[in-house]
Amino acid sequence: MDENQLHIVKNYAIFGSKGFWLNQMADRRPATNCERWKQTMKDLKHLIYFENLLQEANNELVQQAKAEGEHALGYTCYFVPETLLNLPGCFSSRLRAPNTGSIDVGTYYMSSKICSYTRSILERGIEGGYDYLDALLSSETCQMMHRGHEHFEILGLVKEKNPQFFMSMMDVPFSDEDFAVDHYEEQLRVHVLEPLHETYGIDISDKAIRAAIRDHNEISRVMTEIGDLRKAANPVITGYEFHVLQLVSQVCPHKRILPYLKQTLTELKRRKPDAQPWFRVRLVVTGSEIDDPAFTKLIEDCGAMVVADRYCYGSLPGREQIEILDGETPLRAVARHYLRTSQCPRFMERARSDGRRTYVRDLCREYSADGVLYEQMKFCEFWSYERVLGVHILQEELGIPTVGIEKEYTLAGAGQLRTRIQAFVESLEIKHIQGGKL
C-alpha cells in the first residue's frame, strides 16, 4: 500500500465518510504535514464512537437515557443554562442538524434571508428528528431562532409524539448589572424551573440545583483540562478532536458521556506527539454557531491548528466553573454566571463590546496564536457587525492578523472557504519570514 492509499484508509477510519469525501481533492497529491500527522499520531480510542454520536440528535446515549425514564430537554442558546437542564431526572440536549441536505421546507415556512442554521433546525424538526424531546427551552436572544421556535409551536412539532411536550420562551436582558441578573434569575425560575416541576415533577430545590452545579463543574473541569492541552507548543490533541469532544459533551447526557471523556483525558496525558508540530500556524476561531467538526477539519487541512474555540457551541466561554458566592442562592449563582461570562455580541454596551475584543486578544496570548479567524453565519444579525468590527479592531488597532469569513450552516462552499483560509495561512507564514511584518 503506497502513502496516498494509506492516507485514504486512515482518513476514512478516523473521520468517517463525511470527512473522507471532503478530502478527495487532497487524496491525489502527496501528503501535507497535517496529513502525515494523521498517519503517525496514535488514534484516540473513542474518537470514532464520539463521531458516531454526532451523526444524529437522538444518538445512542440519548436513547439509553430516555429508555430509563429521563426527560430530554432541548435548547440551542447559551442563555438557556445547560446546568438547570441537568437536574435529577432530566438531561440537556443542545440541538444540531447533522448531515443537513435540503432545507426547502424550512425556507418555505421562514425565509431565505433567515440564517441557514435556524432553517435547518426547523427542517429537522419537521422531519421528526427531535421527536425524542420532552421540552424545548428557548430565549428571546436571537429573533431568527425565536421565530424558528414559534414555528415548532405553530406546527405542533413533537406534540403528536409526546402530548406532554412543552415549549417555553424567556426574556434575557441586554445588560449584566445587578438589576439585570435579578430579572434573568426570575425568568429562569418562571420559564425553566417551574414548568419542569409542574409538568414532570422535577426537583427544583436549592439542594437539587447545587447538585446540578457540581455535575456541571465536573464535566467543565475535564473539558477545560483537555482544552488546556492545546496551549502546548506541540499539542497532543488537534482542534478537530477537541471540537468533537466539546460537542459530545453538549449533546449527550452528562453522566453517560463523562466516563468516556475522563478516559480520553487520561489517554491524552499519555499520548506522545510527533517530533515536530504537524501545523504551520495557530489560530483562534471566533464567531457564531459552529457545530460541524468538518469545518475545523477544513481549517486544519490548510495547515492551521485551531487552538481556541470562541464561538457558539465552543468551550470559551462555556466550560468555566460556577461559583456560589457567600449568601447567594444556587439559582442566583447560575443566573449571574451565564449572564456575565457570555461573550455574545447582543450585548451592545461599549464596555462589553470592547471586552469581547480584549477577550480574543487574551486568548491569542494564552494559546500562543498567530492569528484570528472571525466566522459569521450568513444573515446572522449580531455577528454581521461583530465580524466587521472585530476584524478591523484586531487587525488595525491591536496588531493581530485577522480574517473574516461568512458561511452557510453546511459546508456547501468548502472550496471557496479553503482558498480563503489557505491564503490567510500563507500570509501568516510570510509574516514569520519577514520578522513579524505583513
DRENDO-1510 file (C-alpha; in Angstrom, 1 decimal, always signed):
<recs>
REC; n; res; u; v; w
REC; 1; MET; +0.0; +0.0; +0.0 .
REC; 2; ASP; +1.5; +3.3; -1.0 .
REC; 3; GLU; +1.4; +6.6; +1.0 .
REC; 4; ASN; -1.7; +8.1; -0.7 .
REC; 5; GLN; -3.6; +4.8; -0.3 .
REC; 6; LEU; -2.7; +4.6; +3.3 .
REC; 7; HIS; -3.9; +8.2; +3.8 .
REC; 8; ILE; -7.3; +7.4; +2.3 .
REC; 9; VAL; -7.8; +4.4; +4.5 .
REC; 10; LYS; -6.7; +6.2; +7.6 .
REC; 11; ASN; -8.7; +9.3; +6.9 .
REC; 12; TYR; -11.9; +7.2; +6.4 .
REC; 13; ALA; -11.3; +5.3; +9.6 .
REC; 14; ILE; -10.6; +8.4; +11.7 .
REC; 15; PHE; -13.0; +10.9; +10.3 .
REC; 16; GLY; -15.8; +8.8; +8.8 .
REC; 17; SER; -17.4; +9.0; +5.4 .
REC; 18; LYS; -18.2; +12.7; +5.7 .
REC; 19; GLY; -14.6; +13.7; +6.4 .
REC; 20; PHE; -13.4; +11.2; +3.7 .
REC; 21; TRP; -15.4; +12.8; +0.9 .
REC; 22; LEU; -14.4; +16.3; +2.0 .
REC; 23; ASN; -10.8; +15.3; +1.3 .
REC; 24; GLN; -11.0; +13.6; -2.0 .
REC; 25; MET; -9.4; +16.6; -3.8 .
REC; 26; ALA; -6.4; +16.2; -1.4 .
REC; 27; ASP; -6.0; +12.5; -1.9 .
REC; 28; ARG; -4.5; +12.9; -5.4 .
REC; 29; ARG; -1.4; +14.7; -4.2 .
REC; 30; PRO; +1.5; +14.0; -1.7 .
REC; 31; ALA; +0.5; +14.2; +1.9 .
REC; 32; THR; +0.9; +17.5; +3.7 .
REC; 33; ASN; +2.4; +17.8; +7.1 .
REC; 34; CYS; -1.1; +17.8; +8.5 .
REC; 35; GLU; -1.9; +14.5; +6.7 .
REC; 36; ARG; +1.3; +12.9; +7.8 .
REC; 37; TRP; +0.3; +13.7; +11.4 .
REC; 38; LYS; -2.9; +11.7; +10.8 .
REC; 39; GLN; -0.8; +8.8; +9.8 .
REC; 40; THR; +1.6; +8.8; +12.7 .
REC; 41; MET; -0.2; +10.1; +15.8 .
REC; 42; LYS; -1.8; +7.3; +17.7 .
REC; 43; ASP; -5.6; +7.4; +17.3 .
REC; 44; LEU; -7.9; +8.2; +20.2 .
REC; 45; LYS; -9.7; +5.1; +21.4 .
REC; 46; HIS; -13.2; +6.6; +21.5 .
REC; 47; LEU; -12.9; +9.1; +18.6 .
REC; 48; ILE; -14.9; +7.1; +16.1 .
REC; 49; TYR; -17.6; +6.4; +18.7 .
REC; 50; PHE; -17.8; +10.1; +19.5 .
REC; 51; GLU; -18.2; +10.9; +15.8 .
REC; 52; ASN; -21.0; +8.4; +15.5 .
REC; 53; LEU; -22.8; +10.1; +18.4 .
REC; 54; LEU; -22.7; +13.3; +16.5 .
REC; 55; GLN; -24.5; +11.8; +13.4 .
REC; 56; GLU; -27.9; +12.5; +14.8 .
REC; 57; ALA; -29.5; +14.3; +17.7 .
REC; 58; ASN; -31.3; +11.2; +19.1 .
REC; 59; ASN; -28.0; +9.4; +19.5 .
REC; 60; GLU; -27.2; +6.1; +21.3 .
REC; 61; LEU; -26.7; +7.7; +24.8 .
REC; 62; VAL; -29.8; +9.9; +24.4 .
REC; 63; GLN; -31.8; +6.8; +23.7 .
REC; 64; GLN; -30.4; +5.0; +26.7 .
REC; 65; ALA; -31.3; +7.9; +29.0 .
REC; 66; LYS; -34.8; +8.0; +27.5 .
REC; 67; ALA; -35.3; +4.3; +28.0 .
REC; 68; GLU; -34.6; +4.7; +31.7 .
REC; 69; GLY; -37.2; +7.4; +32.0 .
REC; 70; GLU; -35.1; +10.5; +31.9 .
REC; 71; HIS; -36.5; +13.6; +30.3 .
REC; 72; ALA; -34.7; +15.1; +27.3 .
REC; 73; LEU; -34.6; +18.9; +27.3 .
REC; 74; GLY; -33.7; +20.6; +24.1 .
REC; 75; TYR; -32.1; +24.0; +23.8 .
REC; 76; THR; -30.0; +26.0; +21.3 .
REC; 77; CYS; -28.7; +29.1; +23.1 .
REC; 78; TYR; -26.0; +29.6; +25.8 .
REC; 79; PHE; -28.6; +31.8; +27.7 .
REC; 80; VAL; -30.6; +28.7; +28.4 .
REC; 81; PRO; -28.3; +27.4; +31.2 .
REC; 82; GLU; -27.2; +23.8; +30.5 .
REC; 83; THR; -26.8; +23.4; +34.2 .
REC; 84; LEU; -30.5; +23.8; +35.0 .
REC; 85; LEU; -31.4; +21.3; +32.3 .
REC; 86; ASN; -29.4; +18.6; +34.1 .
REC; 87; LEU; -31.4; +18.4; +37.3 .
REC; 88; PRO; -32.2; +14.9; +38.6 .
REC; 89; GLY; -34.4; +13.1; +36.2 .
REC; 90; CYS; -33.6; +15.1; +33.1 .
REC; 91; PHE; -30.7; +15.9; +30.8 .
REC; 92; SER; -29.8; +18.6; +28.3 .
REC; 93; SER; -29.6; +18.1; +24.5 .
REC; 94; ARG; -28.2; +21.0; +22.6 .
REC; 95; LEU; -29.8; +20.9; +19.2 .
REC; 96; ARG; -27.9; +20.4; +16.0 .
REC; 97; ALA; -28.9; +19.3; +12.5 .
REC; 98; PRO; -26.1; +17.0; +11.4 .
REC; 99; ASN; -25.9; +15.8; +7.8 .
REC; 100; THR; -28.3; +18.5; +6.6 .
REC; 101; GLY; -29.3; +18.3; +3.0 .
REC; 102; SER; -32.2; +20.3; +1.5 .
REC; 103; ILE; -33.8; +22.9; +3.8 .
REC; 104; ASP; -36.5; +23.9; +1.3 .
REC; 105; VAL; -39.4; +23.2; +3.7 .
REC; 106; GLY; -37.8; +25.2; +6.5 .
REC; 107; THR; -37.2; +28.0; +4.0 .
REC; 108; TYR; -40.8; +27.8; +2.9 .
REC; 109; TYR; -42.0; +28.4; +6.4 .
REC; 110; MET; -39.5; +31.1; +7.2 .
REC; 111; SER; -37.4; +32.9; +4.5 .
REC; 112; SER; -34.3; +32.6; +2.5 .
REC; 113; LYS; -33.0; +35.6; +4.4 .
REC; 114; ILE; -33.1; +33.7; +7.7 .
REC; 115; CYS; -29.8; +32.1; +8.8 .
REC; 116; SER; -29.5; +28.6; +7.5 .
REC; 117; TYR; -28.9; +27.2; +11.0 .
REC; 118; THR; -32.4; +28.2; +12.1 .
REC; 119; ARG; -33.9; +26.9; +8.9 .
REC; 120; SER; -32.0; +23.6; +9.3 .
REC; 121; ILE; -33.2; +23.2; +12.9 .
REC; 122; LEU; -36.8; +23.7; +11.8 .
REC; 123; GLU; -36.4; +21.4; +8.8 .
REC; 124; ARG; -35.1; +18.6; +11.1 .
REC; 125; GLY; -37.9; +19.2; +13.5 .
REC; 126; ILE; -40.5; +18.8; +10.7 .
REC; 127; GLU; -38.7; +15.6; +9.6 .
REC; 128; GLY; -39.2; +14.3; +13.2 .
REC; 129; GLY; -35.6; +14.5; +14.2 .
REC; 130; TYR; -36.4; +15.9; +17.6 .
REC; 131; ASP; -39.4; +13.8; +18.5 .
REC; 132; TYR; -37.5; +12.4; +21.4 .
REC; 133; LEU; -37.7; +15.7; +23.2 .
REC; 134; ASP; -39.8; +16.3; +26.3 .
REC; 135; ALA; -39.4; +20.1; +26.2 .
REC; 136; LEU; -37.8; +22.8; +24.1 .
REC; 137; LEU; -36.4; +25.7; +26.2 .
REC; 138; SER; -35.7; +29.0; +24.4 .
REC; 139; SER; -34.6; +32.5; +25.0 .
REC; 140; GLU; -35.5; +35.7; +23.1 .
REC; 141; THR; -31.9; +36.5; +22.3 .
REC; 142; CYS; -31.9; +35.8; +18.6 .
REC; 143; GLN; -35.1; +36.9; +16.6 .
REC; 144; MET; -34.4; +34.3; +13.9 .
REC; 145; MET; -34.2; +31.4; +16.3 .
REC; 146; HIS; -37.2; +32.8; +18.2 .
REC; 147; ARG; -39.2; +32.7; +15.0 .
REC; 148; GLY; -38.0; +29.2; +14.3 .
REC; 149; HIS; -39.2; +28.0; +17.8 .
REC; 150; GLU; -42.5; +29.8; +17.2 .
REC; 151; HIS; -42.9; +27.5; +14.1 .
REC; 152; PHE; -42.3; +24.5; +16.3 .
REC; 153; GLU; -45.4; +25.6; +18.3 .
REC; 154; ILE; -47.5; +26.6; +15.4 .
REC; 155; LEU; -46.9; +23.4; +13.5 .
REC; 156; GLY; -47.3; +21.3; +16.6 .
REC; 157; LEU; -44.0; +19.6; +16.2 .
REC; 158; VAL; -43.1; +16.8; +18.7 .
REC; 159; LYS; -46.5; +17.3; +20.4 .
REC; 160; GLU; -48.1; +14.5; +18.5 .
REC; 161; LYS; -45.4; +12.0; +19.6 .
REC; 162; ASN; -45.3; +13.3; +23.2 .
REC; 163; PRO; -48.5; +15.1; +24.4 .
REC; 164; GLN; -46.7; +16.4; +27.5 .
REC; 165; PHE; -44.0; +18.1; +25.4 .
REC; 166; PHE; -43.9; +21.8; +26.1 .
REC; 167; MET; -42.1; +24.9; +24.9 .
REC; 168; SER; -41.0; +27.9; +27.0 .
REC; 169; MET; -39.5; +31.2; +25.9 .
REC; 170; MET; -37.8; +33.5; +28.3 .
REC; 171; ASP; -36.5; +37.1; +28.1 .
REC; 172; VAL; -32.8; +37.8; +28.5 .
REC; 173; PRO; -31.7; +41.3; +29.4 .
REC; 174; PHE; -29.1; +43.3; +27.3 .
REC; 175; SER; -27.2; +44.2; +30.5 .
REC; 176; ASP; -25.3; +42.3; +33.2 .
REC; 177; GLU; -25.8; +44.7; +36.0 .
REC; 178; ASP; -27.4; +43.5; +39.3 .
REC; 179; PHE; -30.9; +44.5; +38.3 .
REC; 180; ALA; -30.5; +42.6; +35.0 .
REC; 181; VAL; -29.3; +39.5; +37.0 .
REC; 182; ASP; -32.4; +39.9; +39.1 .
REC; 183; HIS; -34.6; +39.8; +36.0 .
REC; 184; TYR; -32.8; +36.9; +34.4 .
REC; 185; GLU; -33.0; +34.9; +37.7 .
REC; 186; GLU; -36.8; +35.4; +37.7 .
REC; 187; GLN; -37.1; +34.4; +34.1 .
REC; 188; LEU; -35.2; +31.2; +34.8 .
REC; 189; ARG; -37.5; +30.4; +37.6 .
REC; 190; VAL; -40.7; +31.1; +35.7 .
REC; 191; HIS; -39.8; +29.7; +32.3 .
REC; 192; VAL; -37.5; +26.8; +33.1 .
REC; 193; LEU; -37.7; +25.5; +36.7 .
REC; 194; GLU; -41.4; +25.9; +37.4 .
REC; 195; PRO; -42.6; +24.3; +34.1 .
REC; 196; LEU; -40.3; +21.4; +34.6 .
REC; 197; HIS; -41.6; +20.9; +38.1 .
REC; 198; GLU; -45.3; +21.3; +37.2 .
REC; 199; THR; -45.1; +19.1; +34.0 .
REC; 200; TYR; -42.6; +16.3; +35.1 .
REC; 201; GLY; -42.3; +16.7; +38.8 .
REC; 202; ILE; -38.6; +17.6; +38.6 .
REC; 203; ASP; -36.9; +18.5; +41.9 .
REC; 204; ILE; -36.1; +22.2; +41.6 .
REC; 205; SER; -35.0; +22.8; +45.2 .
REC; 206; ASP; -31.7; +24.6; +46.1 .
REC; 207; LYS; -30.3; +21.2; +47.0 .
REC; 208; ALA; -31.0; +19.8; +43.5 .
REC; 209; ILE; -29.6; +22.9; +41.8 .
REC; 210; ARG; -26.4; +22.6; +43.9 .
REC; 211; ALA; -26.0; +19.0; +42.8 .
REC; 212; ALA; -26.5; +20.1; +39.1 .
REC; 213; ILE; -23.8; +22.8; +39.6 .
REC; 214; ARG; -21.4; +20.2; +41.0 .
REC; 215; ASP; -22.1; +18.0; +38.0 .
REC; 216; HIS; -21.6; +20.9; +35.6 .
REC; 217; ASN; -18.3; +21.8; +37.3 .
REC; 218; GLU; -17.0; +18.3; +37.0 .
REC; 219; ILE; -17.6; +18.0; +33.2 .
REC; 220; SER; -16.3; +21.5; +32.8 .
REC; 221; ARG; -13.1; +20.6; +34.8 .
REC; 222; VAL; -12.5; +17.6; +32.5 .
REC; 223; MET; -13.1; +19.6; +29.3 .
REC; 224; THR; -11.0; +22.5; +30.5 .
REC; 225; GLU; -8.1; +20.2; +31.3 .
REC; 226; ILE; -8.4; +18.7; +27.8 .
REC; 227; GLY; -8.7; +22.1; +26.2 .
REC; 228; ASP; -5.6; +23.4; +28.1 .
REC; 229; LEU; -3.5; +20.7; +26.3 .
REC; 230; ARG; -3.8; +22.9; +23.2 .
REC; 231; LYS; -1.6; +25.5; +24.8 .
REC; 232; ALA; +1.5; +23.4; +24.4 .
REC; 233; ALA; +4.0; +24.2; +21.6 .
REC; 234; ASN; +3.4; +20.8; +20.1 .
REC; 235; PRO; -0.1; +19.7; +21.4 .
REC; 236; VAL; -1.1; +16.0; +21.8 .
REC; 237; ILE; -4.6; +16.9; +20.6 .
REC; 238; THR; -5.9; +18.6; +17.4 .
REC; 239; GLY; -8.5; +21.3; +17.2 .
REC; 240; TYR; -10.7; +18.8; +15.3 .
REC; 241; GLU; -10.5; +16.2; +18.1 .
REC; 242; PHE; -11.3; +18.8; +20.7 .
REC; 243; HIS; -14.3; +20.1; +18.7 .
REC; 244; VAL; -15.7; +16.6; +18.6 .
REC; 245; LEU; -15.2; +16.2; +22.4 .
REC; 246; GLN; -16.8; +19.5; +23.1 .
REC; 247; LEU; -19.8; +18.7; +21.0 .
REC; 248; VAL; -20.5; +15.3; +22.6 .
REC; 249; SER; -20.3; +17.0; +26.0 .
REC; 250; GLN; -23.2; +19.2; +24.9 .
REC; 251; VAL; -25.4; +16.8; +23.0 .
REC; 252; CYS; -25.2; +13.7; +25.3 .
REC; 253; PRO; -26.4; +13.1; +28.8 .
REC; 254; HIS; -23.6; +14.3; +31.1 .
REC; 255; LYS; -23.5; +11.3; +33.4 .
REC; 256; ARG; -23.2; +8.9; +30.4 .
REC; 257; ILE; -20.6; +10.8; +28.4 .
REC; 258; LEU; -18.4; +11.9; +31.3 .
REC; 259; PRO; -16.7; +8.5; +31.8 .
REC; 260; TYR; -15.7; +8.4; +28.2 .
REC; 261; LEU; -14.3; +12.0; +28.5 .
REC; 262; LYS; -12.3; +11.1; +31.6 .
REC; 263; GLN; -10.8; +8.1; +29.8 .
REC; 264; THR; -9.9; +10.3; +26.9 .
REC; 265; LEU; -8.2; +12.8; +29.2 .
REC; 266; THR; -6.1; +10.0; +30.7 .
REC; 267; GLU; -5.3; +8.8; +27.2 .
REC; 268; LEU; -4.2; +12.2; +26.1 .
REC; 269; LYS; -1.9; +12.7; +29.1 .
REC; 270; ARG; +0.0; +9.5; +27.9 .
REC; 271; ARG; -0.2; +10.3; +24.2 .
REC; 272; LYS; +3.1; +11.2; +22.5 .
REC; 273; PRO; +3.2; +14.0; +19.9 .
REC; 274; ASP; +5.3; +13.9; +16.8 .
REC; 275; ALA; +8.8; +15.1; +17.0 .
REC; 276; GLN; +7.8; +18.2; +15.1 .
REC; 277; PRO; +4.4; +20.0; +15.1 .
REC; 278; TRP; +2.2; +19.0; +12.2 .
REC; 279; PHE; +0.7; +22.5; +11.7 .
REC; 280; ARG; +2.2; +25.7; +10.2 .
REC; 281; VAL; +0.3; +28.3; +12.2 .
REC; 282; ARG; -2.0; +28.5; +15.3 .
REC; 283; LEU; -5.4; +30.2; +15.1 .
REC; 284; VAL; -8.2; +31.4; +17.4 .
REC; 285; VAL; -11.6; +30.8; +15.8 .
REC; 286; THR; -14.3; +33.1; +17.0 .
REC; 287; GLY; -17.8; +33.6; +15.6 .
REC; 288; SER; -21.4; +32.5; +15.6 .
REC; 289; GLU; -22.9; +29.0; +15.6 .
REC; 290; ILE; -20.3; +26.3; +14.6 .
REC; 291; ASP; -21.4; +22.7; +15.4 .
REC; 292; ASP; -19.8; +20.9; +12.4 .
REC; 293; PRO; -16.3; +19.5; +13.2 .
REC; 294; ALA; -15.8; +19.2; +9.4 .
REC; 295; PHE; -15.3; +23.0; +9.4 .
REC; 296; THR; -12.5; +22.7; +12.0 .
REC; 297; LYS; -11.0; +19.9; +10.0 .
REC; 298; LEU; -11.1; +22.0; +6.8 .
REC; 299; ILE; -9.1; +24.7; +8.6 .
REC; 300; GLU; -6.6; +22.2; +9.9 .
REC; 301; ASP; -6.2; +20.6; +6.5 .
REC; 302; CYS; -5.0; +24.0; +5.4 .
REC; 303; GLY; -2.1; +23.8; +7.9 .
REC; 304; ALA; -3.6; +25.9; +10.8 .
REC; 305; MET; -4.3; +24.3; +14.2 .
REC; 306; VAL; -7.4; +25.7; +15.9 .
REC; 307; VAL; -6.1; +26.2; +19.4 .
REC; 308; ALA; -9.1; +28.1; +20.9 .
REC; 309; ASP; -12.8; +27.8; +20.1 .
REC; 310; ARG; -14.5; +31.2; +21.0 .
REC; 311; TYR; -17.8; +30.6; +19.2 .
REC; 312; CYS; -21.3; +29.4; +19.9 .
REC; 313; TYR; -21.1; +25.7; +20.9 .
REC; 314; GLY; -17.5; +26.3; +21.8 .
REC; 315; SER; -15.8; +25.9; +25.2 .
REC; 316; LEU; -14.6; +29.5; +25.6 .
REC; 317; PRO; -16.8; +30.5; +27.3 .
REC; 318; GLY; -18.9; +27.5; +28.2 .
REC; 319; ARG; -16.8; +25.3; +30.4 .
REC; 320; GLU; -16.0; +27.6; +33.3 .
REC; 321; GLN; -16.6; +26.6; +36.9 .
REC; 322; ILE; -19.8; +28.1; +38.5 .
REC; 323; GLU; -19.0; +29.5; +41.9 .
REC; 324; ILE; -21.7; +30.1; +44.5 .
REC; 325; LEU; -20.8; +33.3; +46.5 .
REC; 326; ASP; -21.4; +33.8; +50.2 .
REC; 327; GLY; -25.1; +34.5; +50.8 .
REC; 328; GLU; -26.1; +33.6; +47.3 .
REC; 329; THR; -28.7; +31.1; +46.3 .
REC; 330; PRO; -27.6; +28.5; +43.7 .
REC; 331; LEU; -30.2; +29.8; +41.2 .
REC; 332; ARG; -28.8; +33.3; +41.6 .
REC; 333; ALA; -25.2; +31.9; +41.0 .
REC; 334; VAL; -26.3; +30.3; +37.8 .
REC; 335; ALA; -28.0; +33.5; +36.5 .
REC; 336; ARG; -25.0; +35.6; +37.4 .
REC; 337; HIS; -22.6; +33.2; +35.9 .
REC; 338; TYR; -24.2; +32.8; +32.5 .
REC; 339; LEU; -25.1; +36.4; +32.1 .
REC; 340; ARG; -21.6; +37.7; +33.0 .
REC; 341; THR; -19.5; +35.1; +31.3 .
REC; 342; SER; -21.3; +35.3; +27.9 .
REC; 343; GLN; -19.3; +36.8; +25.0 .
REC; 344; CYS; -22.4; +37.2; +22.8 .
REC; 345; PRO; -22.5; +40.3; +20.6 .
REC; 346; ARG; -26.1; +41.1; +21.6 .
REC; 347; PHE; -24.5; +43.0; +24.5 .
REC; 348; MET; -24.0; +46.4; +22.9 .
REC; 349; GLU; -22.7; +48.4; +25.8 .
REC; 350; ARG; -19.3; +49.9; +24.9 .
REC; 351; ALA; -17.6; +48.1; +27.9 .
REC; 352; ARG; -19.0; +44.7; +26.8 .
REC; 353; SER; -18.2; +45.4; +23.2 .
REC; 354; ASP; -14.6; +46.3; +23.9 .
REC; 355; GLY; -14.3; +43.5; +26.3 .
REC; 356; ARG; -15.1; +40.9; +23.6 .
REC; 357; ARG; -12.1; +42.1; +21.6 .
REC; 358; THR; -9.9; +42.1; +24.7 .
REC; 359; TYR; -11.1; +38.5; +25.4 .
REC; 360; VAL; -10.0; +37.4; +21.9 .
REC; 361; ARG; -6.7; +39.2; +22.3 .
REC; 362; ASP; -6.0; +37.5; +25.6 .
REC; 363; LEU; -6.9; +34.1; +24.1 .
REC; 364; CYS; -4.2; +34.8; +21.4 .
REC; 365; ARG; -1.7; +35.4; +24.1 .
REC; 366; GLU; -2.7; +32.5; +26.3 .
REC; 367; TYR; -2.8; +30.0; +23.4 .
REC; 368; SER; +0.2; +31.4; +21.5 .
REC; 369; ALA; -2.0; +32.0; +18.4 .
REC; 370; ASP; -0.6; +33.6; +15.3 .
REC; 371; GLY; -3.9; +35.0; +14.1 .
REC; 372; VAL; -7.7; +35.1; +14.4 .
REC; 373; LEU; -10.5; +33.8; +12.2 .
REC; 374; TYR; -13.8; +35.5; +12.6 .
REC; 375; GLU; -16.7; +33.4; +11.3 .
REC; 376; GLN; -20.2; +34.7; +10.7 .
REC; 377; MET; -23.3; +32.6; +9.8 .
REC; 378; LYS; -24.8; +34.2; +6.7 .
REC; 379; PHE; -27.7; +36.5; +7.7 .
REC; 380; CYS; -26.8; +36.4; +11.4 .
REC; 381; GLU; -27.7; +39.9; +12.6 .
REC; 382; PHE; -25.5; +40.2; +15.6 .
REC; 383; TRP; -22.4; +38.6; +14.2 .
REC; 384; SER; -22.6; +40.5; +10.9 .
REC; 385; TYR; -21.5; +43.7; +12.6 .
REC; 386; GLU; -19.4; +41.9; +15.2 .
REC; 387; ARG; -17.3; +40.3; +12.5 .
REC; 388; VAL; -16.7; +43.6; +10.7 .
REC; 389; LEU; -15.7; +45.4; +13.9 .
REC; 390; GLY; -13.7; +42.5; +15.2 .
REC; 391; VAL; -11.6; +42.1; +12.1 .
REC; 392; HIS; -10.9; +45.9; +11.9 .
REC; 393; ILE; -10.1; +46.4; +15.5 .
REC; 394; LEU; -7.9; +43.3; +16.0 .
REC; 395; GLN; -6.0; +43.9; +12.8 .
REC; 396; GLU; -5.7; +47.7; +12.8 .
REC; 397; GLU; -5.7; +48.7; +16.5 .
REC; 398; LEU; -4.4; +45.6; +18.3 .
REC; 399; GLY; -2.0; +44.4; +15.5 .
REC; 400; ILE; -3.3; +40.8; +15.4 .
REC; 401; PRO; -3.6; +39.2; +11.9 .
REC; 402; THR; -7.3; +38.6; +11.4 .
REC; 403; VAL; -9.5; +37.3; +8.6 .
REC; 404; GLY; -13.3; +37.3; +8.4 .
REC; 405; ILE; -15.4; +34.8; +6.6 .
REC; 406; GLU; -19.1; +34.3; +6.0 .
REC; 407; LYS; -20.5; +30.8; +5.6 .
REC; 408; GLU; -23.7; +28.8; +5.5 .
REC; 409; TYR; -24.6; +26.2; +8.1 .
REC; 410; THR; -23.4; +23.4; +5.9 .
REC; 411; LEU; -20.0; +23.4; +4.1 .
REC; 412; ALA; -21.6; +23.9; +0.7 .
REC; 413; GLY; -18.9; +26.4; -0.3 .
REC; 414; ALA; -16.0; +24.4; +1.1 .
REC; 415; GLY; -13.8; +25.1; -1.9 .
REC; 416; GLN; -14.0; +28.9; -1.5 .
REC; 417; LEU; -13.5; +28.7; +2.2 .
REC; 418; ARG; -10.5; +26.5; +1.7 .
REC; 419; THR; -8.9; +29.0; -0.7 .
REC; 420; ARG; -9.6; +31.9; +1.7 .
REC; 421; ILE; -8.1; +30.1; +4.7 .
REC; 422; GLN; -5.1; +28.8; +2.8 .
REC; 423; ALA; -4.3; +32.4; +1.7 .
REC; 424; PHE; -4.5; +33.6; +5.3 .
REC; 425; VAL; -2.2; +30.8; +6.5 .
REC; 426; GLU; +0.3; +31.7; +3.8 .
REC; 427; SER; +0.2; +35.4; +4.8 .
REC; 428; LEU; +0.9; +34.4; +8.4 .
REC; 429; GLU; +3.9; +32.3; +7.2 .
REC; 430; ILE; +5.2; +35.3; +5.3 .
REC; 431; LYS; +4.8; +37.4; +8.4 .
REC; 432; HIS; +7.1; +34.9; +10.2 .
REC; 433; ILE; +9.6; +35.1; +7.5 .
REC; 434; GLN; +9.6; +38.9; +7.4 .
REC; 435; GLY; +10.1; +39.1; +11.2 .
REC; 436; GLY; +6.5; +39.9; +12.2 .
REC; 437; LYS; +5.7; +42.3; +9.4 .
REC; 438; LEU; +2.9; +41.7; +6.9 .
</recs>
